Structure formats: structure tokens, C-alpha cells
């Protein structure tokens, strides 16, 4: 890795540059989408969420309640929109509830 002087670069920009140079964005997206799911869904849904995994642009969410899975599947497109708004960019294109 080439050393680079960041000078007076704000910390946020320096971190973004580091993430970009080291190709860490997909890992950051995986962490961020889990946090977004937790923030948006609240305790009611999170109590039944057993796994949240982002693969490529598809978010796989495992739920322990078939009733909840049916309810959430009715609003998949709205959930995708809300997640992407929370993340500030289009990370999730497809949602799979299982």
C-alpha cells in the first residue's frame, strides 16, 4: 500500500479514501445494511429476525415467524426503498425473506 499524506483532510474523507483504496466498501455495506434493518424494523421485527445477510445486491433476511414473513413480503418494495434511503445510496435491489 502506497503511503499517502492526508494533510488537513477531514477524518470522514480520509476514512472514505482508505475504504475505497483498500476495496472495503462491500464489507462496509454488509455491516451498514444490518444496522439499517435493525434501526428501521424496530424490536417487534428484530425479535423474530434470525439472520440478515447481503450478497451482491440481494438482502437475505431469515425470520422465525411465518406470519411476520407473510406480512413483510407484502411491502418488499417499500422496505427496499426505506433501507436504501437509510443507507444514502442504492445498496439493496432485491429482498428475500426466508
QUIKA-V925115 format. One record per helix or strand. SS is the DSSP state (H for helix, E for strand). FROM is the first residue (numbers start at 1). TO is the last residue. If there is no record, write none. Layout:
ss=SS from=FROM to=TO
ss=SS from=FROM to=TO
//
This chain:
ss=H from=11 to=21
ss=H from=25 to=46
ss=E from=49 to=55
ss=E from=58 to=63
ss=H from=66 to=73
ss=H from=76 to=87
ss=E from=94 to=97
//
